Amino acid sequence: MERFVVISGCSGGGKSMLLAELARRGHSVVDEPGRRIVRQELQRGGMALPWEDGIAFARRAMALALEDRTSAAALKGWVFFDRGLVDAATALQHLTGESVLAALAQSHRYYRTIFLTPPWPEIYVNDPERRHGFEEAEAEYFRLLEAYRLLGYEVSALPKTSVSKRADFIEGALLHSKRIVDDQVD
């Protein structure tokens, strides 16, 4: 959907804080499927964790991302997703070699520009839900960058600046895009 905006990129690159700022500004946001799955699995002693069973984790993330899209259809205005279907499909394809990315991602499009948080070692930290190292996070970033480009999305790397300025950057880009579309309709 043209109003579904994905913020993706490097783990530990500031996505969650940025989404919280966008929510504070009145936008609808959808939390990252992976973080929700990890919290559920840790609470119940499950194994669908990226460090235990990455394939089961990626399959659950894909299913949850599809559910999120369905639920978000009822929301008004821009809807910001902390990661999405392409991220989960990219992970599954990386782990299994299954060609799931193109088919799923083409039938469930997001806004044409994807905003990526670049690798930023100065702010990267591990936590109970993010156990992998920076090098693995950086490799994931480059897989996502390639996947989004191959699927025909414009990729906009977010500046390494304050959360507020990053939110301003995204809102400005979306406002500029809306003006161009409005001008073409007139």
Secondary structure by P-SEA (a helix, b strand, c coil): ccccccccccccccaaaaaaaaaaabbbbbccaaaaaaaaaaaacccccccccaaaaaaaaaaaaaaaaaaacccccbbbbcccaaaaaaaaaaaccccccaaaaaacccccbbbbbccccccccccccccccaaaaaaaaaaaaaaaaaaccbbbbbccccaaaaaaaaaaaaaaaaaaaaaaac
